[in-house]
Amino acid sequence: MPDLPLDSEATAVADAKHEPDDYFKYFQEQPGSEPGTLSIDPDAPPSQIALIDYNSHQLAQTSEMEAESFSSYFHADSVSWLDVQGLGSEDILLTIGELCHLHPLLLEDVVNVPQRPKVQDYNEHLLVVMRMVMPHPDHDGFRSEQISFVLGDRYLLTFQEEPLDDCFTAVRQRICENRGKVRQLGPDYLTYLLVDAALDGYFPVLEAYGDRLGDLEEEVTHNPSRHTIKKIYQLRRELLALRRALWPQRSAINILSSDRSPLIDRDVQIYFRDCYDRLIQLLDLVETYRELAASLMDVYMSAMSNKVNEIVSLLTIVSSIFIPLTFIVGVYGMNFEQMPGLSWRWGYWACCGVMLLVAGSMLTFFWRRGWFAVFSFVNRD
């Protein structure tokens, strides 16, 4: 007998509540903390610093450097990209803040993760906070982390939560190979390339969700089970997390593409409009997948209801067949001495023959009326 829909739904919800899920975590400061206080997560990995300094003719690159050495790259004829991976080293972060004269509230937003995606202007610096996602290497789903861009006059600072693979490999290769016009323009164009790369990282994740939806649709149609509804619930939660990561970025990128900032050239500002269009495309995909997941839930409930109806119909037909048979054996099972046929030699076999004839007649009647066609084991595609 298949699982009942209500039982399956309750079990799936209970299982989902007990699964570890960090998509919806929020940062809470210590009550009464002074503005600008850095609250370092004790589990945050130590900070690693990588630098790429370039202009149209020269390139300097290092994967490990000291924070104190960054000031030596402040040149008017080059662009410096300082990439900080890991937010666990408070001394390194404070040193970078002092060298670049970062506002304490700016540094607080960078370190105290997660923050809502946003854009804030600090006169000499422009802060852009986004969410970066990539397919999870160990299981279905994705991993998400905050990426912060601090745009200065001749440099760009990026802060990542984890020292893992990111979406910026293609941008690094473009700089090193001097492809395109990245080395002819300033750090604002580099910011555009990195923001665009972060948005491109959503497409492989959404492509994987499209494949999962196709597999779930096949499973719901042909072999729904209690594990199916659990997968649907988990998929809906992950898609909701993607939407919550993407939706606030719409306002942030709209600011970059429309508001005038002295740190972003007007010619470069046009490129951010392309990022905005791409973000709208991503939101449309997420909403479409969420609607498909919701429809899969309805299809699952209908499939389970149909299975229950098939079982009830089968039991009803069986009961209908045995009702007259039960009546016959009940009548001849009464303990009266004077009953016709009790002393007849062929009475038992005649009674069995009548019961078989009644059962066969009812089965033939049900078959001709098409009542057996509702059962999946009779009417297979």
C-alpha positions in Angstrom: 0.0 0.0 0.0 1.5 3.4 -0.9 2.3 6.1 1.6 -0.6 8.4 2.4 -0.2 12.0 1.3 -0.6 13.6 4.7 1.7 11.2 6.3 4.4 11.8 3.6 4.1 15.6 3.9 4.4 15.5 7.7 7.4 13.3 7.5 9.1 15.4 4.9 8.6 18.6 6.9 10.0 17.0 10.0 13.0 15.7 8.1 13.7 19.1 6.6 13.6 20.8 10.0 16.3 18.5 11.3 18.7 19.0 8.3 21.6 21.4 8.7 20.8 24.5 6.6 22.9 27.7 6.8 21.1 29.4 3.9 19.0 31.5 6.2 21.5 32.6 8.9 21.8 36.2 10.0 24.5 38.1 11.8 23.6 39.5 15.2 25.9 42.0 16.8 26.5 41.9 20.5 23.9 44.2 22.1 25.4 47.6 23.0 28.4 47.2 20.7 30.1 50.4 19.6 29.5 51.3 15.9 32.5 50.1 13.8 33.2 47.1 16.1 34.6 44.1 14.2 33.0 40.8 15.4 35.3 38.1 14.0 33.7 34.7 13.7 35.9 32.2 15.7 35.4 29.7 12.9 36.4 32.1 10.1 39.5 31.0 8.2 42.7 33.1 8.5 43.1 35.8 5.9 45.2 35.2 2.8 46.2 38.1 0.6 46.7 38.0 -3.2 47.7 41.1 -5.3 47.6 41.9 -9.0 49.1 45.3 -9.9 48.9 46.2 -13.6 48.8 48.8 -16.3 48.8 48.6 -20.1 52.5 47.7 -20.2 53.5 46.0 -16.9 52.0 43.3 -14.5 53.0 42.4 -11.0 51.3 39.4 -9.3 51.8 37.7 -6.0 49.6 35.1 -4.2 51.0 35.7 -0.7 51.9 39.1 0.6 52.0 41.1 3.8 49.3 43.7 4.4 51.9 46.3 5.3 53.4 46.0 1.8 50.2 47.1 0.0 51.0 50.8 0.4 54.0 50.5 -1.9 51.7 49.7 -4.8 49.8 53.0 -4.6 50.9 54.4 -7.9 49.1 56.8 -10.1 50.0 54.9 -13.3 48.8 51.4 -12.2 45.7 49.6 -10.9 46.0 47.4 -7.8 43.6 44.6 -7.0 44.0 43.3 -3.5 42.1 40.1 -2.9 41.6 39.1 0.8 40.3 35.5 1.1 39.2 34.6 4.6 38.0 37.0 7.4 39.6 35.4 10.4 42.6 37.7 10.9 41.6 40.8 12.6 45.1 42.4 12.6 45.4 42.0 8.9 41.9 43.6 8.3 42.7 46.5 10.6 46.0 47.1 8.9 44.3 47.2 5.5 41.8 49.6 6.9 44.5 51.9 8.2 46.5 51.9 5.0 43.5 52.6 2.8 41.8 54.9 5.3 38.6 52.8 5.3 35.7 54.1 7.4 35.1 52.0 10.5 31.5 51.3 9.4 32.7 50.2 6.0 35.1 47.7 7.5 32.4 46.5 9.9 30.0 45.7 7.0 32.9 43.8 5.3 33.7 41.7 8.3 30.4 41.2 10.1 28.8 38.7 7.6 26.3 38.1 6.2 25.1 41.6 5.2 22.3 42.4 2.9 23.6 43.1 -0.7 23.9 46.9 -1.0 25.9 49.8 -2.3 27.2 52.6 0.0 29.2 55.7 -0.9 31.9 56.7 1.6 33.2 59.6 -0.4 36.7 58.3 -1.0 35.4 54.7 -1.3 32.5 52.9 -2.8 31.3 49.7 -1.0 29.5 47.0 -3.0 28.3 43.9 -1.1 27.0 40.9 -3.0 26.4 37.2 -2.6 28.5 34.8 -4.7 27.3 31.2 -5.2 28.8 28.1 -6.8 27.8 24.5 -7.1 28.5 22.5 -3.9 31.4 20.0 -4.5 30.0 17.4 -2.2 26.2 17.2 -2.7 23.3 18.8 -4.6 22.8 22.4 -3.9 25.2 25.3 -3.7 27.5 27.1 -1.4 27.1 30.8 -0.8 29.4 33.5 0.6 29.5 37.2 0.8 31.8 39.1 -1.5 32.6 42.8 -0.7 34.1 45.2 -3.2 35.8 48.4 -1.9 36.5 50.7 -4.9 39.1 53.4 -4.4 40.8 55.9 -6.7 43.5 53.6 -8.1 42.8 50.3 -6.4 40.1 47.7 -5.7 39.8 45.6 -2.5 37.8 42.4 -2.5 37.0 40.5 0.6 35.8 36.9 0.5 34.6 34.7 3.4 36.4 31.5 2.3 39.9 30.9 0.7 38.3 28.5 -1.9 37.8 28.6 -5.6 35.8 31.5 -6.7 34.2 32.9 -9.9 37.1 35.2 -10.7 39.5 32.9 -12.4 38.6 34.0 -15.9 39.1 37.7 -14.9 42.6 36.9 -13.5 43.5 35.2 -16.8 42.2 38.1 -18.8 44.4 40.5 -16.8 47.5 38.3 -17.0 47.1 37.7 -20.8 46.2 41.3 -21.4 43.0 40.4 -23.3 40.3 42.9 -23.8 40.6 46.4 -22.4 40.8 45.7 -18.7 44.5 46.8 -18.5 43.7 50.0 -20.4 41.0 51.1 -18.0 40.7 51.8 -14.3 39.5 49.9 -11.2 35.9 50.7 -11.9 36.0 48.6 -15.0 37.7 45.8 -13.0 34.8 46.1 -10.5 32.3 45.6 -13.4 34.2 42.5 -14.6 34.1 40.9 -11.1 30.5 41.8 -10.5 29.6 40.3 -13.9 31.6 37.1 -13.1 29.8 36.8 -9.8 26.5 36.9 -11.5 27.7 34.4 -14.1 28.3 32.0 -11.3 24.6 31.7 -10.7 23.9 30.2 -14.1 25.6 26.8 -13.5 23.8 26.5 -10.2 20.4 27.2 -11.9 21.3 24.8 -14.7 21.8 22.1 -12.0 18.4 23.0 -10.5 16.8 22.6 -13.9 18.2 19.1 -14.2 17.0 18.3 -10.7 13.5 19.5 -11.5 13.4 17.3 -14.6 14.4 14.3 -12.6 11.8 15.1 -9.9 9.1 15.5 -12.5 9.9 12.0 -13.9 9.9 10.6 -10.4 6.7 12.2 -9.4 5.0 11.0 -12.5 6.1 7.4 -12.4 7.2 6.5 -8.9 6.3 9.0 -6.2 7.3 8.1 -2.7 7.9 9.7 0.7 11.5 10.6 -0.3 10.1 12.5 -3.3 8.2 15.1 -1.3 11.3 15.5 0.9 13.4 16.3 -2.2 10.7 18.8 -3.4 10.7 20.6 0.0 14.5 20.8 0.0 14.6 22.1 -3.5 12.0 24.8 -2.7 14.0 25.9 0.3 17.2 26.2 -1.8 15.4 28.1 -4.5 14.1 30.5 -1.9 17.6 31.0 -0.6 18.7 31.8 -4.2 16.0 34.3 -4.5 16.9 36.0 -1.2 20.4 36.3 -2.4 19.5 37.7 -5.8 16.6 40.0 -5.0 18.5 42.7 -2.9 21.2 42.8 -5.5 18.8 44.2 -8.0 18.7 47.5 -6.1 22.4 47.5 -5.6 23.3 47.0 -9.3 20.6 49.5 -10.3 22.5 52.1 -8.2 25.7 51.3 -9.9 24.1 51.6 -13.3 22.1 54.8 -12.7 23.6 56.9 -9.8 26.5 59.1 -10.5 29.7 58.4 -8.5 33.0 60.1 -9.0 34.7 56.7 -8.7 32.9 55.2 -11.7 33.4 56.7 -15.1 30.3 57.4 -17.1 31.5 55.1 -19.9 32.0 52.3 -17.5 28.7 52.9 -15.8 26.9 51.7 -19.0 28.4 48.2 -18.5 26.6 47.9 -15.2 23.3 48.1 -17.1 24.2 44.8 -18.7 24.8 43.4 -15.3 21.3 44.6 -14.3 19.7 42.9 -17.3 21.5 39.7 -16.5 20.3 39.9 -12.9 16.7 40.3 -14.1 17.2 37.2 -16.3 18.4 35.2 -13.2 15.5 36.3 -11.1 13.1 35.2 -13.9 14.8 31.8 -13.9 14.5 31.5 -10.2 10.9 32.4 -10.2 10.1 30.0 -13.0 11.9 27.1 -11.1 10.0 28.0 -7.9 6.7 27.8 -9.8 7.7 24.5 -11.3 8.6 23.2 -7.8 5.2 24.3 -6.5 3.5 22.6 -9.4 5.5 19.4 -8.7 4.1 19.5 -5.1 0.5 19.6 -6.6 1.3 16.8 -9.0 2.7 14.7 -6.1 -0.4 15.2 -4.0 -2.6 14.3 -7.0 -0.6 11.2 -7.7 -0.8 10.0 -4.1 -4.5 10.8 -4.1 -5.0 8.8 -7.2 -3.2 5.8 -5.7 -5.4 5.9 -2.6 -8.5 6.2 -4.9 -7.3 3.1 -6.8 -6.9 1.1 -3.6 -10.3 2.2 -2.3 -11.9 1.4 -5.7 -10.3 -2.1 -5.7 -11.4 -2.8 -2.2 -14.9 -1.6 -3.1 -15.1 -4.0 -6.0 -13.8 -6.9 -4.0 -16.3 -6.1 -1.2 -19.2 -5.9 -3.8 -18.3 -9.3 -5.1 -18.2 -10.9 -1.7 -21.4 -9.4 -0.4 -23.7 -11.8 -2.2 -21.4 -14.7 -1.5 -21.4 -13.8 2.2 -25.2 -13.7 2.0 -25.4 -17.1 0.5 -23.1 -18.8 3.0 -24.8 -16.9 5.8 -28.2 -18.2 4.9 -27.1 -21.8 4.6 -25.0 -21.5 7.7 -28.0 -21.0 9.9 -28.7 -23.9 12.3 -32.3 -24.7 11.2 -33.3 -28.4 10.9 -35.9 -27.8 8.1 -34.0 -26.2 5.3 -34.3 -27.2 1.6 -31.3 -28.9 0.1 -29.5 -29.8 3.4 -30.0 -33.5 2.7 -29.4 -33.3 -1.0 -26.3 -35.1 -2.2 -25.2 -32.4 -4.6 -26.2 -29.5 -2.4 -22.6 -28.4 -1.4 -21.4 -28.4 -5.0 -24.5 -26.6 -6.2 -24.0 -23.9 -3.7 -20.3 -23.5 -4.7 -21.4 -23.3 -8.4 -23.9 -20.7 -7.7 -21.4 -18.6 -5.8 -18.9 -18.9 -8.6 -21.5 -18.0 -11.1 -22.5 -14.9 -9.1 -18.8 -13.8 -8.7 -18.1 -14.4 -12.4 -21.2 -12.5 -13.5 -20.3 -9.5 -11.3 -16.7 -9.5 -12.6 -17.9 -9.6 -16.2 -20.3 -6.7 -15.5 -17.6 -4.6 -13.9 -15.2 -5.3 -16.8 -17.7 -4.3 -19.4 -18.5 -1.1 -17.6 -14.8 -0.2 -17.7 -14.3 0.0 -13.9 -11.1 -2.0 -14.0 -9.5 0.5 -16.4 -8.9 3.0 -13.5 -6.2 0.8 -12.0 -2.6 1.5 -13.0 -1.7 -2.2 -13.0 -4.3 -2.8 -15.7 -4.0 0.3 -17.8 -0.2 0.7 -18.3 1.2 3.2 -20.9 
